Amino acid sequence: MENTAEKFADTVGRKKIADAVGVGLTAVSNCVVRGRFSSAWHEACRQLATSAGVDCPPELFGQKGIPQTPEGAE
């Protein structure tokens, strides 16, 4: 299943995200509508995700993830 900003916010909690990064709920909702969060929020959200036991992919913050090398490729 694709990990989206909306799924992440709903799982972790929009209020928890807002409190952790020092913004209002409207700012979090605006990011959900855009489909990504501010890159400045990544570390705080990563910590929330760890506590919630969910992934926090960098792509949700406009960052590139580590490319996956196909098996057997050199």
C-alpha positions as protocol buffer text, in pm:
chain_id: "A"
residue {
  index: 1
  type: MET
  ca { x: 0 y: 0 z: 0 }
}
residue {
  index: 2
  type: GLU
  ca { x: 128 y: 346 z: -90 }
}
residue {
  index: 3
  type: ASN
  ca { x: 227 y: 563 z: 203 }
}
residue {
  index: 4
  type: THR
  ca { x: 62 y: 902 z: 160 }
}
residue {
  index: 5
  type: ALA
  ca { x: 72 y: 1223 z: 359 }
}
residue {
  index: 6
  type: GLU
  ca { x: -293 y: 1173 z: 451 }
}
residue {
  index: 7
  type: LYS
  ca { x: -237 y: 818 z: 573 }
}
residue {
  index: 8
  type: PHE
  ca { x: 69 y: 927 z: 770 }
}
residue {
  index: 9
  type: ALA
  ca { x: -113 y: 1220 z: 934 }
}
residue {
  index: 10
  type: ASP
  ca { x: -414 y: 1007 z: 1020 }
}
residue {
  index: 11
  type: THR
  ca { x: -198 y: 731 z: 1167 }
}
residue {
  index: 12
  type: VAL
  ca { x: 40 y: 949 z: 1368 }
}
residue {
  index: 13
  type: GLY
  ca { x: -215 y: 1216 z: 1453 }
}
residue {
  index: 14
  type: ARG
  ca { x: -248 y: 1562 z: 1305 }
}
residue {
  index: 15
  type: LYS
  ca { x: -250 y: 1728 z: 1648 }
}
residue {
  index: 16
  type: LYS
  ca { x: 67 y: 1542 z: 1748 }
}
residue {
  index: 17
  type: ILE
  ca { x: 239 y: 1655 z: 1427 }
}
residue {
  index: 18
  type: ALA
  ca { x: 124 y: 2015 z: 1477 }
}
residue {
  index: 19
  type: ASP
  ca { x: 247 y: 2020 z: 1837 }
}
residue {
  index: 20
  type: ALA
  ca { x: 579 y: 1857 z: 1750 }
}
residue {
  index: 21
  type: VAL
  ca { x: 666 y: 2105 z: 1475 }
}
residue {
  index: 22
  type: GLY
  ca { x: 510 y: 2412 z: 1636 }
}
residue {
  index: 23
  type: VAL
  ca { x: 234 y: 2489 z: 1386 }
}
residue {
  index: 24
  type: GLY
  ca { x: -144 y: 2488 z: 1386 }
}
residue {
  index: 25
  type: LEU
  ca { x: -370 y: 2211 z: 1264 }
}
residue {
  index: 26
  type: THR
  ca { x: -446 y: 2414 z: 951 }
}
residue {
  index: 27
  type: ALA
  ca { x: -80 y: 2400 z: 845 }
}
residue {
  index: 28
  type: VAL
  ca { x: -78 y: 2022 z: 881 }
}
residue {
  index: 29
  type: SER
  ca { x: -404 y: 1992 z: 687 }
}
residue {
  index: 30
  type: ASN
  ca { x: -265 y: 2214 z: 410 }
}
residue {
  index: 31
  type: CYS
  ca { x: 35 y: 1982 z: 378 }
}
residue {
  index: 32
  type: VAL
  ca { x: -194 y: 1680 z: 361 }
}
residue {
  index: 33
  type: VAL
  ca { x: -388 y: 1842 z: 77 }
}
residue {
  index: 34
  type: ARG
  ca { x: -60 y: 1915 z: -107 }
}
residue {
  index: 35
  type: GLY
  ca { x: 51 y: 1557 z: -49 }
}
residue {
  index: 36
  type: ARG
  ca { x: 375 y: 1632 z: 131 }
}
residue {
  index: 37
  type: PHE
  ca { x: 508 y: 1792 z: 446 }
}
residue {
  index: 38
  type: SER
  ca { x: 773 y: 2058 z: 494 }
}
residue {
  index: 39
  type: SER
  ca { x: 1121 y: 1909 z: 483 }
}
residue {
  index: 40
  type: ALA
  ca { x: 1194 y: 2097 z: 806 }
}
residue {
  index: 41
  type: TRP
  ca { x: 940 y: 1870 z: 978 }
}
residue {
  index: 42
  type: HIS
  ca { x: 1109 y: 1542 z: 884 }
}
residue {
  index: 43
  type: GLU
  ca { x: 1304 y: 1476 z: 1204 }
}
residue {
  index: 44
  type: ALA
  ca { x: 1013 y: 1555 z: 1437 }
}
residue {
  index: 45
  type: CYS
  ca { x: 778 y: 1342 z: 1227 }
}
residue {
  index: 46
  type: ARG
  ca { x: 1032 y: 1059 z: 1211 }
}
residue {
  index: 47
  type: GLN
  ca { x: 1040 y: 1053 z: 1590 }
}
residue {
  index: 48
  type: LEU
  ca { x: 659 y: 1048 z: 1606 }
}
residue {
  index: 49
  type: ALA
  ca { x: 650 y: 770 z: 1349 }
}
residue {
  index: 50
  type: THR
  ca { x: 901 y: 563 z: 1545 }
}
residue {
  index: 51
  type: SER
  ca { x: 685 y: 598 z: 1856 }
}
residue {
  index: 52
  type: ALA
  ca { x: 377 y: 497 z: 1656 }
}
residue {
  index: 53
  type: GLY
  ca { x: 555 y: 206 z: 1487 }
}
residue {
  index: 54
  type: VAL
  ca { x: 501 y: 336 z: 1132 }
}
residue {
  index: 55
  type: ASP
  ca { x: 728 y: 426 z: 842 }
}
residue {
  index: 56
  type: CYS
  ca { x: 830 y: 785 z: 775 }
}
residue {
  index: 57
  type: PRO
  ca { x: 950 y: 788 z: 414 }
}
residue {
  index: 58
  type: PRO
  ca { x: 1157 y: 1092 z: 311 }
}
residue {
  index: 59
  type: GLU
  ca { x: 946 y: 1124 z: -4 }
}
residue {
  index: 60
  type: LEU
  ca { x: 663 y: 1261 z: 214 }
}
residue {
  index: 61
  type: PHE
  ca { x: 889 y: 1557 z: 286 }
}
residue {
  index: 62
  type: GLY
  ca { x: 1007 y: 1630 z: -68 }
}
residue {
  index: 63
  type: GLN
  ca { x: 1331 y: 1441 z: -15 }
}
residue {
  index: 64
  type: LYS
  ca { x: 1471 y: 1160 z: -221 }
}
residue {
  index: 65
  type: GLY
  ca { x: 1492 y: 818 z: -65 }
}
residue {
  index: 66
  type: ILE
  ca { x: 1779 y: 576 z: -105 }
}
residue {
  index: 67
  type: PRO
  ca { x: 1745 y: 411 z: -446 }
}
residue {
  index: 68
  type: GLN
  ca { x: 1679 y: 41 z: -429 }
}
residue {
  index: 69
  type: THR
  ca { x: 1926 y: -164 z: -632 }
}
residue {
  index: 70
  type: PRO
  ca { x: 1755 y: -447 z: -818 }
}
residue {
  index: 71
  type: GLU
  ca { x: 1864 y: -787 z: -697 }
}
residue {
  index: 72
  type: GLY
  ca { x: 2160 y: -914 z: -897 }
}
residue {
  index: 73
  type: ALA
  ca { x: 2255 y: -568 z: -1028 }
}
residue {
  index: 74
  type: GLU
  ca { x: 2607 y: -448 z: -979 }
}
